[in-house]
Amino acid sequence: MPILNKFNQFTQAVLDQITGAEQPKLYYNTHGQIKHVLDHLPQLHQKYRPTPWLSNSHVHLLYFDVIKKKTIKLKYDRTDQLTMQDGGVTAVTWLGYDLPQNVPTVVIMHTITGTPESMRELVRDLHEYTGWRIALCLRRGHAGLPMPVPQMSIFGSVSDLREQLDFIQQTFPQSELYAVGSSAGTGLLVRYLGEEGLETPFKAAFAMCPGYDTELGFKNVHPFYTKIMTKKLVKAFIQPYEQTWKKVSSVQTVLKTTTLEEFQNEYYEMAGFTDYQQYSQATNPIYVFENVKIPLMVLNAEDDPVCSIKNFEPFKQTVQQMENIVVVTTRKGSHCGFYEGLHTRSWASKLMADFLKLY
């Protein structure tokens, strides 16, 4: 048996080397409040082993985006359309709506073109791992929502989120709230947390695959994905709403953009601002990042071709001086995938759930 054990260990070591399995790296204030929870999260002290055939970041991402999203079966309980103060339309889609009133609720801020369908896996996983209610906050123009007001934002609107949270709290006043942001949704999450400080109703939050400084993050997106995602933005938010955008002359310039960076530099009027600087000052999470007061865990993969690990570099020192933030990086995982095992379950979803449950 000792020989067999040694053989198994050797085989595992070789496989780890090939697939890039490594223990996560942690960046946090060793004297901060966040330190005491890290010992209670075994995943952080073991290797993250990606599904062997998904160790390539592009294969991993294409599997996540093209195959996995289409295989998840999930029926939501209901969707509530909400009319914002300016007449715009958002929505909240629920799973676990009929759970007891005092069961906690996880509020999810979705990806750049997120819909209830594209977010099914994360919603399902968090519901299963926590047993809690899930509220997916849909931004303007997502999932074919009506757009009576010519305004949308690829990172979302903090004022819209506040109205959505008011609705969630009125619907379930006894429910404690937790927050998760995925990809572009992390921009909205962190911007909101930074603006609110200790005034937020959230007890803890998790940001998966952020781009950090939104003025610079799109510069580091892989050329293939920036072109594909720009086409997705046009298809999702401009083409279906031609009548809505008729009075916004800059839309014609936006339609000529071919990268995410170009799109963001030109679409500020569509987001309700008079120039790019005003837009960025109001939406970039980095300007308020240091005012985040509640516990926040951030996860990035070092091989992410969309939200590059390079984006984190300027903020390493800042993170390690803050009380309640930890940034976790894994060698593999690609963009929002983090699959492990033969059944390709998300390593990240389990980490999110276990972290939030500690609060």
C-alpha positions as CSV (number, residue, x, y, z in Angstrom):
1,M,0.0,0.0,0.0
2,P,2.8,2.5,0.7
3,I,4.1,2.0,-2.8
4,L,0.6,2.6,-4.2
5,N,0.2,5.8,-2.1
6,K,3.5,7.0,-3.4
7,F,2.5,6.3,-7.0
8,N,-0.8,8.1,-6.5
9,Q,1.1,11.1,-5.0
10,F,3.5,11.1,-7.9
11,T,0.7,10.9,-10.4
12,Q,-1.2,13.8,-8.7
13,A,2.0,15.9,-8.6
14,V,2.6,15.4,-12.3
15,L,-1.1,16.2,-13.1
16,D,-0.9,19.3,-10.9
17,Q,2.2,20.4,-12.8
18,I,0.5,19.9,-16.2
19,T,-2.8,21.6,-15.2
20,G,-1.3,24.5,-13.2
21,A,-2.9,23.4,-9.8
22,E,-1.7,25.7,-7.0
23,Q,-2.7,26.9,-3.6
24,P,-4.5,30.3,-3.9
25,K,-2.5,33.4,-3.0
26,L,-4.0,35.7,-0.4
27,Y,-3.5,39.5,-0.2
28,Y,-4.9,41.1,3.0
29,N,-4.0,43.1,6.1
30,T,-2.4,40.6,8.5
31,H,-3.6,42.8,11.4
32,G,-7.0,43.5,9.9
33,Q,-10.4,42.1,11.0
34,I,-10.7,39.8,7.9
35,K,-7.8,37.7,9.1
36,H,-9.8,35.6,11.6
37,V,-12.2,34.2,9.0
38,L,-9.5,32.9,6.6
39,D,-8.6,29.9,8.8
40,H,-12.2,28.8,8.5
41,L,-12.1,28.4,4.7
42,P,-10.3,25.2,3.9
43,Q,-10.4,25.9,0.1
44,L,-7.9,28.7,0.6
45,H,-5.4,26.3,2.2
46,Q,-5.5,23.6,-0.4
47,K,-4.7,23.6,-4.1
48,Y,-7.3,24.7,-6.6
49,R,-7.2,21.9,-9.2
50,P,-9.0,22.9,-12.4
51,T,-10.8,20.3,-14.4
52,P,-7.9,18.7,-16.3
53,W,-9.2,19.4,-19.8
54,L,-10.0,23.0,-18.9
55,S,-6.5,24.0,-17.8
56,N,-6.2,26.3,-20.9
57,S,-7.8,29.6,-20.1
58,H,-9.5,30.0,-23.5
59,V,-11.0,26.5,-23.5
60,H,-12.1,27.1,-20.0
61,L,-13.9,30.3,-20.9
62,L,-15.5,29.0,-24.0
63,Y,-16.8,25.9,-22.0
64,F,-18.2,28.3,-19.4
65,D,-19.8,30.7,-21.9
66,V,-20.9,28.5,-24.7
67,I,-21.5,25.0,-23.3
68,K,-22.1,25.1,-19.5
69,K,-24.6,28.0,-19.6
70,K,-26.8,26.1,-21.9
71,T,-26.8,22.9,-19.9
72,I,-28.0,24.3,-16.5
73,K,-31.6,23.7,-15.8
74,L,-33.2,26.1,-13.4
75,K,-36.7,27.6,-13.1
76,Y,-36.9,30.9,-11.3
77,D,-39.8,31.6,-8.9
78,R,-40.8,35.0,-10.3
79,T,-39.6,38.2,-11.8
80,D,-40.7,41.6,-10.5
81,Q,-40.3,44.5,-13.0
82,L,-39.6,47.8,-11.2
83,T,-40.1,51.3,-12.5
84,M,-37.3,53.6,-11.4
85,Q,-37.9,57.2,-10.3
86,D,-37.0,58.6,-13.8
87,G,-39.3,56.1,-15.5
88,G,-36.6,53.6,-16.5
89,V,-37.2,49.8,-16.0
90,T,-35.2,47.3,-14.0
91,A,-36.2,44.0,-12.4
92,V,-35.5,41.5,-9.7
93,T,-35.6,37.8,-10.5
94,W,-36.0,35.4,-7.5
95,L,-35.1,31.9,-6.5
96,G,-36.3,30.7,-3.1
97,Y,-39.0,33.4,-2.9
98,D,-41.2,31.2,-0.8
99,L,-38.6,30.5,1.9
100,P,-39.4,31.7,5.4
101,Q,-39.3,35.5,5.7
102,N,-36.2,35.5,8.0
103,V,-34.0,33.4,5.7
104,P,-31.1,35.5,4.4
105,T,-31.0,36.8,0.8
106,V,-28.1,36.9,-1.5
107,V,-28.3,39.9,-3.9
108,I,-26.4,39.2,-7.2
109,M,-25.1,41.8,-9.6
110,H,-24.7,40.2,-13.0
111,T,-22.2,40.3,-15.8
112,I,-21.9,42.9,-18.6
113,T,-24.7,41.3,-20.7
114,G,-26.1,39.2,-17.9
115,T,-29.6,37.7,-18.0
116,P,-31.5,35.2,-15.7
117,E,-30.5,32.5,-18.2
118,S,-26.8,33.3,-18.3
119,M,-26.6,33.6,-14.5
120,R,-28.4,30.3,-13.8
121,E,-25.4,28.4,-12.7
122,L,-24.2,31.0,-10.1
123,V,-27.8,31.4,-8.8
124,R,-28.3,27.7,-8.5
125,D,-25.0,27.1,-6.8
126,L,-25.4,29.8,-4.2
127,H,-28.9,28.7,-3.5
128,E,-27.8,25.1,-3.0
129,Y,-24.7,25.8,-1.0
130,T,-26.3,28.3,1.4
131,G,-30.0,27.3,1.4
132,W,-30.8,31.1,1.2
133,R,-33.0,33.1,-1.1
134,I,-31.4,34.6,-4.2
135,A,-32.4,38.0,-5.7
136,L,-30.8,38.7,-9.1
137,C,-30.9,42.4,-9.8
138,L,-31.4,43.0,-13.6
139,R,-30.1,46.3,-14.9
140,R,-31.7,48.5,-17.6
141,G,-32.0,46.8,-21.0
142,H,-31.0,43.4,-19.8
143,A,-33.0,40.3,-20.7
144,G,-35.1,42.3,-23.1
145,L,-36.5,44.6,-20.4
146,P,-38.5,47.6,-21.8
147,M,-36.3,50.8,-22.2
148,P,-38.7,53.7,-22.1
149,V,-35.9,56.1,-21.0
150,P,-32.8,56.4,-23.2
151,Q,-30.3,55.4,-20.5
152,M,-28.3,52.3,-19.7
153,S,-24.9,51.6,-18.2
154,I,-22.6,48.6,-18.8
155,F,-21.6,48.8,-15.1
156,G,-25.0,49.6,-13.8
157,S,-26.3,52.5,-11.8
158,V,-25.9,52.9,-8.0
159,S,-29.1,54.8,-7.7
160,D,-31.0,52.0,-9.5
161,L,-29.4,49.5,-7.2
162,R,-30.5,51.5,-4.2
163,E,-34.1,51.4,-5.4
164,Q,-33.9,47.7,-6.1
165,L,-32.5,47.1,-2.6
166,D,-35.4,49.2,-1.1
167,F,-37.8,46.9,-2.9
168,I,-36.0,43.8,-1.7
169,Q,-36.0,45.0,1.9
170,Q,-39.7,46.0,1.7
171,T,-40.5,42.6,0.4
172,F,-38.5,40.7,3.0
173,P,-37.9,43.1,5.9
174,Q,-36.7,40.3,8.2
175,S,-34.1,38.9,5.8
176,E,-30.4,39.7,6.3
177,L,-28.7,40.7,3.0
178,Y,-25.5,39.6,1.4
179,A,-24.0,40.6,-2.0
180,V,-22.2,39.0,-4.9
181,G,-20.9,40.7,-8.0
182,S,-19.8,38.8,-11.1
183,S,-17.4,40.4,-13.6
184,A,-18.9,43.8,-14.6
185,G,-21.3,43.4,-11.7
186,T,-18.3,43.8,-9.4
187,G,-17.9,47.4,-10.6
188,L,-21.4,48.2,-9.4
189,L,-21.0,46.3,-6.2
190,V,-17.8,48.0,-5.1
191,R,-18.9,51.4,-6.3
192,Y,-22.1,51.0,-4.1
193,L,-20.2,49.7,-1.1
194,G,-17.7,52.5,-1.3
195,E,-20.4,55.2,-1.5
196,E,-22.4,53.7,1.3
197,G,-19.5,52.8,3.8
198,L,-21.2,51.4,6.9
199,E,-24.7,52.5,5.8
200,T,-25.1,49.5,3.5
201,P,-27.6,46.8,4.6
202,F,-25.2,44.1,3.3
203,K,-23.4,42.0,6.0
204,A,-20.7,40.8,3.7
205,A,-19.9,40.7,0.0
206,F,-18.0,38.8,-2.7
207,A,-16.6,40.1,-6.0
208,M,-15.7,37.6,-8.6
209,C,-13.3,38.6,-11.5
210,P,-13.3,42.4,-11.2
211,G,-11.4,44.6,-13.6
212,Y,-10.6,47.2,-10.8
213,D,-10.0,50.6,-12.4
214,T,-12.7,50.8,-15.1
215,E,-10.9,53.5,-17.0
216,L,-8.0,51.2,-17.6
217,G,-9.3,47.6,-17.3
218,F,-10.6,47.3,-20.9
219,K,-7.1,48.0,-22.2
220,N,-6.0,44.6,-21.0
221,V,-8.9,42.5,-22.5
222,H,-7.7,39.9,-25.0
223,P,-8.2,41.2,-28.5
224,F,-10.6,38.4,-29.5
225,Y,-12.9,38.8,-26.5
226,T,-13.0,42.6,-26.6
227,K,-14.3,42.5,-30.2
228,I,-16.9,39.7,-29.5
229,M,-18.1,41.5,-26.3
230,T,-18.5,44.8,-28.1
231,K,-20.7,43.2,-30.7
232,K,-22.7,41.6,-27.8
233,L,-23.3,45.1,-26.3
234,V,-24.6,46.5,-29.6
235,K,-26.8,43.5,-30.1
236,A,-28.2,43.6,-26.6
237,F,-28.6,47.3,-25.8
238,I,-28.7,49.3,-29.1
239,Q,-30.3,47.3,-31.9
240,P,-33.5,46.3,-30.0
241,Y,-34.1,49.8,-28.8
242,E,-33.7,51.9,-32.0
243,Q,-36.7,54.1,-31.2
244,T,-35.4,54.8,-27.7
245,W,-32.0,56.0,-28.9
246,K,-33.3,58.1,-31.8
247,K,-32.7,61.4,-29.9
248,V,-29.2,60.5,-28.7
249,S,-27.0,61.5,-31.6
250,S,-23.8,59.9,-30.2
251,V,-25.2,56.5,-30.6
252,Q,-24.1,56.5,-34.3
253,T,-20.5,57.0,-33.0
254,V,-20.9,54.2,-30.5
255,L,-22.1,51.9,-33.3
256,K,-18.7,52.3,-35.1
257,T,-16.7,51.1,-32.0
258,T,-15.0,47.8,-32.3
259,T,-13.5,47.3,-28.8
260,L,-14.8,47.6,-25.2
261,E,-12.4,50.5,-24.6
262,E,-13.7,52.4,-27.6
263,F,-17.3,51.6,-26.6
264,Q,-16.9,52.9,-23.1
265,N,-15.1,56.0,-24.2
266,E,-18.0,57.0,-26.5
267,Y,-21.2,55.8,-24.9
268,Y,-21.2,58.2,-21.8
269,E,-24.3,60.1,-23.2
270,M,-26.2,56.8,-23.3
271,A,-25.3,56.4,-19.6
272,G,-26.8,59.8,-18.8
273,F,-23.6,61.9,-18.7
274,T,-22.4,65.0,-20.6
275,D,-18.8,63.7,-21.0
276,Y,-16.5,60.8,-20.3
277,Q,-14.9,62.3,-17.3
278,Q,-18.2,62.9,-15.6
279,Y,-19.3,59.4,-16.4
280,S,-16.1,57.9,-15.0
281,Q,-16.1,60.0,-11.8
282,A,-19.6,58.7,-11.1
283,T,-19.1,55.0,-11.9
284,N,-15.5,54.0,-11.5
285,P,-15.3,51.9,-8.2
286,I,-11.7,52.8,-7.7
287,Y,-12.5,56.4,-6.6
288,V,-14.4,55.1,-3.5
289,F,-12.8,51.7,-3.1
290,E,-10.9,52.6,0.1
291,N,-14.2,53.5,1.8
292,V,-15.5,49.9,1.6
293,K,-16.2,49.0,5.3
294,I,-18.0,45.7,5.3
295,P,-16.1,42.3,4.8
296,L,-15.3,41.8,1.1
297,M,-13.6,38.9,-0.6
298,V,-12.3,39.4,-4.1
299,L,-11.4,36.6,-6.5
300,N,-9.2,36.8,-9.6
301,A,-7.7,34.1,-11.8
302,E,-4.2,34.8,-13.0
303,D,-5.0,33.4,-16.4
304,D,-8.2,35.5,-16.9
305,P,-8.2,36.8,-20.5
306,V,-11.0,39.3,-19.9
307,C,-10.3,40.9,-16.5
308,S,-6.6,40.7,-16.5
309,I,-4.6,40.1,-13.3
310,K,-2.5,43.1,-14.4
311,N,-5.5,45.3,-13.3
312,F,-4.9,44.2,-9.7
313,E,-1.2,45.2,-9.6
314,P,-1.6,48.9,-8.7
315,F,-3.9,48.1,-5.8
316,K,-2.0,45.3,-4.0
317,Q,-0.6,47.7,-1.3
318,T,-3.9,49.4,-0.8
319,V,-5.7,46.1,-0.2
320,Q,-3.1,45.0,2.3
321,Q,-3.7,48.1,4.4
322,M,-7.5,47.8,4.5
323,E,-9.3,46.2,7.5
324,N,-11.9,44.1,5.9
325,I,-10.8,43.1,2.4
326,V,-9.0,40.0,1.1
327,V,-8.0,39.4,-2.5
328,V,-7.7,35.8,-3.5
329,T,-5.8,34.8,-6.7
330,T,-5.6,31.4,-8.4
331,R,-3.1,30.4,-11.1
332,K,-6.0,29.0,-13.2
333,G,-9.7,29.5,-13.4
334,S,-10.1,31.8,-16.5
335,H,-13.0,34.3,-16.4
336,C,-15.7,33.3,-13.9
337,G,-15.3,29.6,-14.6
338,F,-13.2,28.1,-11.8
339,Y,-14.3,24.6,-12.7
340,E,-13.0,21.6,-10.8
341,G,-13.6,17.9,-10.9
342,L,-15.0,15.6,-13.6
343,H,-18.5,17.1,-13.1
344,T,-17.2,20.7,-13.6
345,R,-18.6,22.3,-10.5
346,S,-17.5,25.8,-9.7
347,W,-14.8,26.1,-7.0
348,A,-15.6,29.8,-6.7
349,S,-19.3,29.3,-5.9
350,K,-18.5,27.1,-2.9
351,L,-15.9,29.6,-1.7
352,M,-18.5,32.5,-2.0
353,A,-21.1,30.6,-0.1
354,D,-18.7,29.5,2.7
355,F,-17.4,33.0,3.1
356,L,-20.8,34.7,3.3
357,K,-22.0,32.1,5.8
358,L,-19.3,33.1,8.2
359,Y,-21.1,36.4,8.6
